[in-house]
Amino acid sequence: MRSLMRRVLLDSRYLLVGFPTAVIAFILLIAGFAAGLGTVVVWIGVPILCGTLLVARGFADVERGWLSDVLRRPAIRPRYKEAPATAGRFRRIVNPLTSGQSWLDLMHGIINFPIAIVTFVVTVVFWAIPILGLSYPLYGWITSRIPGNMELPELLGLGEGYLVNSAFYGGVGLLGAFVMPFMVRGAALLRAGLGRALLTSVAELHERIDDLAQGRAAAVSAEADALRRLERDIHDGPQQRLVSLAMELSRAQRQLKKDPQAAHATIAEAITATRETLDELRALSRGIAPPILADRGLAPALAALAGRCTVPVDLDVQTAERYVAAVENTVYYVVAESLTNIAKHSRATTCSVQLSRTGNTLMLTIGDDGVGGAHVAKGHGLAGLADRLRAVDGELVVSSPVGGPTVIVAEVPCG
């Protein structure tokens, strides 16, 4: 109830306070646009038009601030085209004329005027009905004493008298109080819809393009980091083992004629080293594209990860669906890297992994009771996870105060 009342008050403030603002904006913009257009042939109109566009920008900024309250979205301000650094004075003066958003601001200031009138009237009427109806007992006693005064109930044949009038107007007031929030909300959305279309839609499009560009950059960065790490792991692990294995086999070959028993022992050591190298290669391949993930899906793949972790894992996978490879690989990668970090750095005694689906989003929550202090700053392990998630429009949130516990929440779109 409190949130509904707050919503109604915010919408009403937007419509009531916005009405005189819309009137002032309309007068200034129409006058400035007409004066500038009429004198543009003698060049006086050019600075007038530019000034009018700057005034429209100011009113548009005010409207954008209100839109964030009405639409419950962050305030978004578009990027206005700036004059080149080497531009002269005249080029800087006329710069607003070259920005498409400036003309959209002007259009909004003009079109918003009739809509502001309608929404203002709707707001006043539907606030007046419950206020006047429910407060009738306060002022109705006086009006009922005026000789010859006939009120609406008598005109409708509902009888006469103060009590009948109070009951009638009270019922109308209650009905108005029920309908008023919906009418005010509808009026606010009508006006805010125009504001969003003209004042923020271009900015939202640019923001989306920037997000996609950042996502592509994050994907490239994540893949580059993964390749560098894989190259380092192969160089430090299997490659060194294979070099050592080749040396052992060469030594065994030399020993075959002189000391067959020593050659047999050397070959046995080489076989052991081969098995260890194969195990290490399998571990590396599991980090790239584990066969169990491609064949059986997330639940068995995450169970295999939990089984190999040196810290006890409480695994709760609440979805058995199959998803596109990019989504499954991302979830697997995040869990694998997180469990590796927990085992290496957290000094935790237990951890948990929960995966569930909410709408078109996979929610992955990983927690541990370790020492905390994890964050996503560049140069730290979690930065790579954040980049990998951004590549699929996902998001990573980390809560890890010093002393623990640590909770990592990853949201991965899957729709």
C-alpha positions in Angstrom: 0.0 0.0 0.0 2.8 2.4 0.8 4.6 1.7 -2.5 1.3 2.3 -4.4 0.8 5.6 -2.6 4.4 6.6 -3.3 3.9 5.7 -7.0 0.8 7.8 -7.2 2.5 10.8 -5.6 5.5 10.6 -7.9 3.2 10.3 -11.0 1.1 13.2 -9.8 4.1 15.4 -9.1 5.4 14.6 -12.6 2.0 15.6 -14.2 1.2 18.6 -12.1 4.6 20.2 -11.8 5.4 19.2 -15.4 2.4 21.1 -16.8 3.6 24.7 -16.1 7.1 23.6 -17.2 5.6 22.3 -20.5 3.7 25.6 -21.0 6.8 27.7 -20.5 8.9 25.4 -22.7 6.3 25.6 -25.5 6.1 29.4 -25.4 9.8 29.8 -25.4 10.5 27.2 -28.1 7.8 28.3 -30.4 8.8 32.0 -30.1 12.5 31.2 -30.5 12.0 28.8 -33.4 9.6 31.3 -35.2 11.9 34.2 -34.7 15.0 32.3 -35.7 13.4 30.8 -38.8 12.0 34.2 -39.8 15.3 36.0 -39.7 17.6 33.2 -40.8 18.0 34.8 -44.2 19.8 37.7 -42.6 21.9 35.4 -40.4 20.5 36.8 -37.2 18.2 33.8 -37.0 21.1 31.4 -36.9 22.3 32.2 -33.3 18.6 32.6 -32.3 17.9 29.0 -33.5 21.0 27.7 -31.7 20.0 29.4 -28.5 16.5 27.9 -28.9 18.0 24.5 -29.3 20.1 25.0 -26.2 16.9 26.0 -24.2 15.2 22.9 -25.5 18.1 20.8 -24.3 17.7 22.3 -20.8 14.0 21.5 -20.7 14.8 18.0 -22.1 17.3 17.4 -19.3 14.7 18.3 -16.7 12.2 15.9 -18.4 14.8 13.1 -18.4 15.3 13.5 -14.6 11.6 13.0 -14.1 11.4 10.1 -16.5 13.8 8.0 -14.3 11.2 8.3 -11.4 8.2 7.6 -13.6 9.6 4.7 -15.6 11.8 3.4 -12.8 14.8 3.3 -15.0 18.2 5.0 -14.6 18.4 8.5 -16.1 20.0 8.4 -19.5 21.4 11.5 -21.2 22.3 11.2 -24.9 25.7 12.3 -26.2 25.3 15.6 -28.0 27.7 16.1 -31.0 30.5 18.4 -29.9 32.3 20.9 -32.1 35.8 19.9 -33.3 38.6 21.1 -31.1 40.0 23.2 -33.9 36.6 24.8 -34.7 36.3 28.6 -34.8 33.8 30.7 -32.9 31.1 30.6 -35.6 31.4 26.8 -35.9 31.0 26.5 -32.1 28.0 28.8 -32.1 26.1 26.8 -34.8 27.2 23.4 -33.4 23.7 22.6 -31.8 22.2 22.8 -35.3 24.4 19.8 -36.3 23.1 17.5 -33.5 20.1 15.4 -34.3 19.2 15.0 -30.6 18.9 18.8 -30.3 16.1 18.8 -32.9 14.4 15.9 -31.1 14.6 18.0 -27.9 12.9 20.8 -29.7 10.2 18.5 -31.2 9.5 17.1 -27.7 9.1 20.6 -26.2 6.4 21.4 -28.9 4.6 18.1 -29.0 4.6 17.6 -25.3 2.4 20.7 -24.8 -1.0 19.3 -25.8 -0.3 16.0 -24.1 0.7 17.9 -20.9 -2.7 19.7 -21.0 -4.7 16.4 -21.3 -2.7 14.6 -18.6 -2.9 17.6 -16.3 -6.7 17.8 -16.6 -7.0 14.0 -16.0 -4.8 14.2 -12.9 -6.7 17.2 -11.4 -10.1 15.6 -12.1 -9.3 12.2 -10.7 -7.7 13.7 -7.6 -10.7 16.1 -7.1 -13.3 13.3 -7.3 -12.1 11.3 -4.2 -11.1 14.4 -2.3 -14.4 16.2 -2.8 -16.5 13.1 -2.4 -14.9 11.8 0.8 -14.7 15.3 2.4 -18.4 16.1 1.7 -19.4 15.5 5.3 -17.2 18.5 6.2 -18.6 21.0 3.8 -21.9 19.4 2.9 -23.5 20.3 6.1 -23.2 24.0 5.2 -24.4 23.6 1.6 -27.4 21.5 2.7 -28.6 24.5 4.7 -28.7 26.9 1.7 -32.4 27.5 0.8 -33.4 26.2 -2.6 -30.1 24.4 -3.1 -30.7 21.1 -5.0 -27.7 18.8 -5.3 -27.0 15.9 -7.6 -28.7 13.2 -5.5 -32.0 15.1 -5.5 -31.7 15.6 -9.3 -31.3 11.9 -9.7 -34.4 11.2 -7.5 -32.4 9.6 -4.7 -34.2 11.6 -2.0 -33.0 14.6 -0.1 -31.2 15.4 3.0 -27.7 15.6 4.4 -27.3 11.9 5.1 -28.4 10.8 1.6 -26.1 13.3 0.0 -23.2 12.2 2.3 -23.7 8.6 1.4 -24.0 9.4 -2.4 -20.9 11.6 -2.5 -19.0 9.2 -0.2 -19.6 6.3 -2.6 -18.5 8.4 -5.6 -15.4 9.4 -3.6 -14.6 5.8 -2.8 -15.0 4.8 -6.5 -12.8 7.7 -7.5 -10.2 6.7 -5.0 -10.1 3.2 -6.5 -9.9 4.4 -10.1 -7.6 7.4 -9.5 -4.2 5.5 -9.2 -4.8 3.7 -12.5 -5.8 6.9 -14.4 -2.9 8.9 -13.0 -0.5 6.1 -13.8 -1.9 5.8 -17.3 -1.6 9.6 -17.9 2.0 9.5 -16.5 3.0 6.6 -18.8 1.4 8.4 -21.8 3.5 11.5 -21.3 6.6 9.6 -20.3 6.3 7.4 -23.3 6.7 10.4 -25.6 9.6 11.7 -23.5 11.4 8.3 -23.7 10.8 8.0 -27.5 12.2 11.5 -28.3 14.7 12.1 -25.4 16.3 8.8 -24.5 15.7 6.2 -27.2 18.8 7.3 -29.2 20.9 7.3 -26.0 19.6 3.8 -25.2 20.5 2.6 -28.6 24.0 4.1 -28.3 24.3 2.5 -24.9 23.3 -0.9 -26.3 25.8 -0.5 -29.1 28.5 0.3 -26.5 27.5 -2.7 -24.5 27.8 -4.9 -27.5 31.2 -3.4 -28.3 32.4 -4.0 -24.8 31.1 -7.5 -24.9 33.0 -8.3 -28.1 36.1 -6.7 -26.6 35.6 -8.7 -23.4 35.2 -11.9 -25.4 38.4 -11.2 -27.3 40.2 -10.4 -24.1 38.9 -13.5 -22.3 39.9 -15.8 -25.2 43.3 -14.2 -25.4 43.8 -14.7 -21.6 42.6 -18.3 -21.9 45.0 -19.0 -24.8 47.9 -17.5 -22.9 47.1 -19.5 -19.8 46.8 -22.7 -21.9 50.1 -22.0 -23.6 51.8 -21.4 -20.3 50.2 -24.5 -18.7 51.3 -26.6 -21.7 54.8 -25.2 -21.6 55.2 -25.6 -17.9 53.5 -29.0 -17.7 53.1 -31.5 -20.6 55.8 -29.9 -22.8 58.5 -30.3 -20.0 57.3 -33.8 -19.3 57.5 -34.7 -23.0 61.0 -33.3 -23.2 62.0 -35.3 -20.1 60.3 -38.4 -21.6 62.3 -38.1 -24.8 65.5 -37.9 -22.8 64.5 -40.9 -20.7 63.8 -43.0 -23.8 67.1 -42.0 -25.4 68.8 -43.0 -22.2 67.0 -46.4 -22.2 67.9 -46.9 -25.9 71.6 -46.4 -25.0 71.3 -48.7 -21.9 69.6 -51.6 -23.9 73.0 -53.1 -25.0 75.1 -52.3 -21.9 72.6 -52.7 -19.0 69.2 -54.2 -20.0 68.0 -54.2 -16.4 68.7 -50.4 -16.0 67.0 -49.9 -19.4 63.9 -51.7 -18.1 63.8 -49.5 -15.1 64.2 -46.4 -17.2 61.4 -47.5 -19.5 59.1 -48.1 -16.5 59.8 -44.6 -15.3 59.0 -43.3 -18.9 55.7 -45.2 -18.8 54.8 -43.6 -15.5 55.7 -40.2 -16.9 53.6 -40.8 -20.0 50.6 -41.6 -17.8 51.1 -38.5 -15.8 51.4 -36.4 -19.0 48.2 -37.9 -20.3 46.4 -37.1 -17.0 47.7 -33.5 -17.2 46.6 -33.2 -20.8 43.1 -34.5 -19.9 42.9 -31.9 -17.1 43.8 -29.2 -19.6 41.3 -30.4 -22.1 38.6 -30.5 -19.5 39.1 -26.7 -19.0 38.7 -26.1 -22.7 35.8 -28.2 -23.9 35.0 -31.2 -21.6 33.3 -34.1 -23.4 30.9 -34.6 -20.6 29.6 -31.1 -21.0 28.9 -31.5 -24.7 27.4 -35.0 -24.3 25.4 -34.8 -21.1 24.9 -31.1 -20.2 25.6 -28.9 -17.2 24.4 -31.0 -14.3 26.8 -33.9 -14.9 29.6 -31.6 -15.9 29.3 -29.5 -12.8 29.0 -32.7 -10.7 32.3 -33.9 -12.2 33.9 -30.5 -11.3 32.6 -30.7 -7.7 33.9 -34.2 -7.4 37.5 -33.2 -8.4 37.6 -30.1 -6.1 39.7 -30.5 -3.0 37.2 -28.5 -0.9 33.9 -30.2 -0.2 31.2 -28.8 -2.5 27.5 -28.6 -1.9 26.1 -28.8 -5.4 22.5 -27.8 -6.2 21.6 -27.8 -9.9 17.9 -26.9 -10.3 17.7 -27.1 -14.1 18.2 -30.0 -16.4 17.7 -28.2 -19.7 20.2 -28.0 -22.5 21.4 -24.6 -23.6 23.4 -23.2 -26.4 27.1 -24.1 -26.3 28.2 -20.5 -25.5 26.0 -20.4 -22.4 26.9 -23.9 -21.1 30.6 -23.3 -21.7 30.4 -19.9 -19.9 28.7 -21.4 -16.8 31.1 -24.3 -16.8 34.1 -22.0 -17.1 32.9 -19.8 -14.2 32.4 -22.7 -11.9 35.7 -24.3 -12.8 37.7 -21.2 -12.3 35.8 -20.3 -9.1 36.4 -23.8 -7.6 40.1 -23.6 -8.6 40.4 -20.2 -6.9 38.6 -21.5 -3.8 41.0 -24.5 -3.6 44.1 -22.4 -4.1 43.5 -19.2 -2.2 40.4 -19.2 0.0 41.5 -21.6 2.8 37.8 -22.6 2.9 36.5 -25.7 4.6 33.3 -25.9 2.5 31.7 -24.3 -0.5 28.4 -24.3 -2.4 27.4 -24.1 -6.0 23.7 -23.4 -7.0 22.4 -23.1 -10.5 18.8 -22.2 -11.2 16.8 -20.6 -14.0 14.7 -17.5 -13.5 12.8 -16.5 -16.6 15.4 -16.2 -19.4 18.4 -15.9 -17.1 20.5 -18.6 -15.5 21.4 -17.6 -11.9 24.7 -19.1 -10.7 25.7 -18.6 -7.0 29.0 -19.8 -5.7 29.9 -19.3 -2.0 32.6 -20.4 0.4 33.5 -19.8 4.1 37.1 -18.8 3.4 39.1 -15.7 4.2 37.5 -13.4 1.6 39.1 -10.5 -0.1 38.2 -11.5 -3.6 37.3 -8.8 -6.2 37.1 -8.3 -9.9 39.8 -5.7 -10.3 42.1 -6.0 -13.3 45.0 -8.3 -12.7 43.0 -10.6 -10.5 41.5 -14.0 -11.4 37.9 -12.9 -11.2 38.5 -10.2 -13.9 38.7 -12.9 -16.5 35.3 -14.3 -15.3 33.7 -10.9 -15.6 35.1 -10.6 -19.2 33.8 -14.0 -20.1 30.3 -13.2 -18.8 30.2 -9.8 -20.6 30.9 -11.7 -23.8 27.4 -13.4 -23.5 25.7 -10.3 -22.0 26.1 -11.7 -18.5 27.0 -10.0 -15.3 29.2 -10.9 -12.3 28.6 -9.6 -8.8 31.1 -10.4 -6.0 30.7 -10.0 -2.3 33.9 -10.9 -0.4 34.7 -8.9 2.7 38.0 -9.5 4.3 37.5 -12.4 6.7 34.8 -13.9 4.5 32.5 -15.3 3.5 32.7 -15.0 -0.3 29.6 -15.0 -2.5 29.8 -14.9 -6.3 26.6 -14.4 -8.3 26.7 -14.7 -12.1 23.7 -14.0 -14.3 23.8 -15.6 -17.8 21.0 -14.8 -20.3 19.8 -18.1 -21.8 16.6 -17.1 -23.6 
